[in-house]
Amino acid sequence: MELLWEISGWAGAVAILSAYLAVSMGWLKAGKGFQTANLLGSCAFIVNGAFHEAWPSVVTNVAWFLISAVALVRMRSQQETPVAAAEPQHVQFPGVPETGQMAIIDTTQARCA
């Protein structure tokens, strides 16, 4: 049974470190896959830490678990409530030509002294 708890700890380490490496190298975005790996890895660390009575590690990984869980819930709720695409407003500043237009300068009144 002890081997199961050790495997759990190593599996948690692999999950968390792999996710961190993938995001850091740009192979994976910090999205659902990243948070899921962190959630599962922290669960494995909690099991292993509790078996070894490493309570600071357990508390740290409970916090890690909660952060990942909240992030996943927020991601899910954002997917369920589509945001209406805001159309950019056209702003025209006085004296500034619109995009694609040439500025016309009145040279008839410009005189060099």
ZIGIBEL-V361379 format. One record per residue. N is the residue number from 1. PSI is psi as a letter, one per 30 degrees, with the letter a starting at -180 (none if undefined). OMEGA is omega in degrees with one decimal (NA if undefined). Layout:
n=N psi=PSI omega=OMEGA
n=N psi=PSI omega=OMEGA
This chain:
n=1 psi=e omega=179.8
n=2 psi=e omega=179.0
n=3 psi=e omega=178.7
n=4 psi=e omega=-179.9
n=5 psi=e omega=177.8
n=6 psi=e omega=177.6
n=7 psi=e omega=177.4
n=8 psi=e omega=-179.9
n=9 psi=e omega=-179.9
n=10 psi=e omega=177.5
n=11 psi=e omega=176.3
n=12 psi=e omega=179.2
n=13 psi=e omega=180.0
n=14 psi=e omega=-178.2
n=15 psi=e omega=-176.8
n=16 psi=e omega=-178.8
n=17 psi=e omega=177.5
n=18 psi=e omega=178.4
n=19 psi=e omega=179.9
n=20 psi=e omega=177.9
n=21 psi=e omega=-177.9
n=22 psi=e omega=178.7
n=23 psi=e omega=-179.0
n=24 psi=e omega=180.0
n=25 psi=f omega=179.4
n=26 psi=g omega=179.4
n=27 psi=f omega=-175.7
n=28 psi=k omega=175.0
n=29 psi=l omega=179.7
n=30 psi=i omega=-177.5
n=31 psi=b omega=-173.9
n=32 psi=e omega=179.8
n=33 psi=e omega=178.8
n=34 psi=e omega=-178.7
n=35 psi=e omega=178.2
n=36 psi=e omega=177.6
n=37 psi=e omega=177.8
n=38 psi=e omega=179.2
n=39 psi=e omega=-179.6
n=40 psi=e omega=178.2
n=41 psi=e omega=179.3
n=42 psi=e omega=175.7
n=43 psi=e omega=179.6
n=44 psi=e omega=177.5
n=45 psi=e omega=177.9
n=46 psi=e omega=179.0
n=47 psi=e omega=-178.5
n=48 psi=e omega=-179.5
n=49 psi=e omega=178.6
n=50 psi=e omega=178.2
n=51 psi=e omega=-179.1
n=52 psi=g omega=-178.2
n=53 psi=h omega=176.7
n=54 psi=i omega=-169.8
n=55 psi=e omega=175.5
n=56 psi=e omega=177.2
n=57 psi=e omega=179.0
n=58 psi=e omega=-178.9
n=59 psi=e omega=178.6
n=60 psi=e omega=-178.2
n=61 psi=f omega=171.4
n=62 psi=e omega=176.9
n=63 psi=e omega=178.4
n=64 psi=e omega=177.9
n=65 psi=e omega=-177.8
n=66 psi=e omega=178.4
n=67 psi=e omega=180.0
n=68 psi=e omega=-179.5
n=69 psi=e omega=179.3
n=70 psi=e omega=179.0
n=71 psi=e omega=179.2
n=72 psi=e omega=178.2
n=73 psi=e omega=179.0
n=74 psi=e omega=178.3
n=75 psi=e omega=-179.4
n=76 psi=e omega=-179.2
n=77 psi=e omega=177.3
n=78 psi=e omega=177.8
n=79 psi=e omega=-177.0
n=80 psi=f omega=-179.8
n=81 psi=j omega=-179.3
n=82 psi=k omega=179.0
n=83 psi=k omega=178.7
n=84 psi=k omega=-179.7
n=85 psi=k omega=179.4
n=86 psi=k omega=178.5
n=87 psi=k omega=-178.4
n=88 psi=k omega=179.9
n=89 psi=k omega=177.9
n=90 psi=k omega=178.6
n=91 psi=k omega=178.4
n=92 psi=j omega=178.9
n=93 psi=k omega=180.0
n=94 psi=k omega=177.2
n=95 psi=f omega=179.6
n=96 psi=k omega=-178.9
n=97 psi=l omega=177.3
n=98 psi=l omega=179.4
n=99 psi=k omega=179.2
n=100 psi=f omega=177.9
n=101 psi=l omega=177.2
n=102 psi=k omega=174.7
n=103 psi=k omega=178.6
n=104 psi=k omega=-178.6
n=105 psi=k omega=178.6
n=106 psi=j omega=-177.9
n=107 psi=f omega=-178.8
n=108 psi=f omega=-179.0
n=109 psi=f omega=178.6
n=110 psi=j omega=-179.5
n=111 psi=k omega=177.2
n=112 psi=k omega=179.8
n=113 psi=none omega=NA
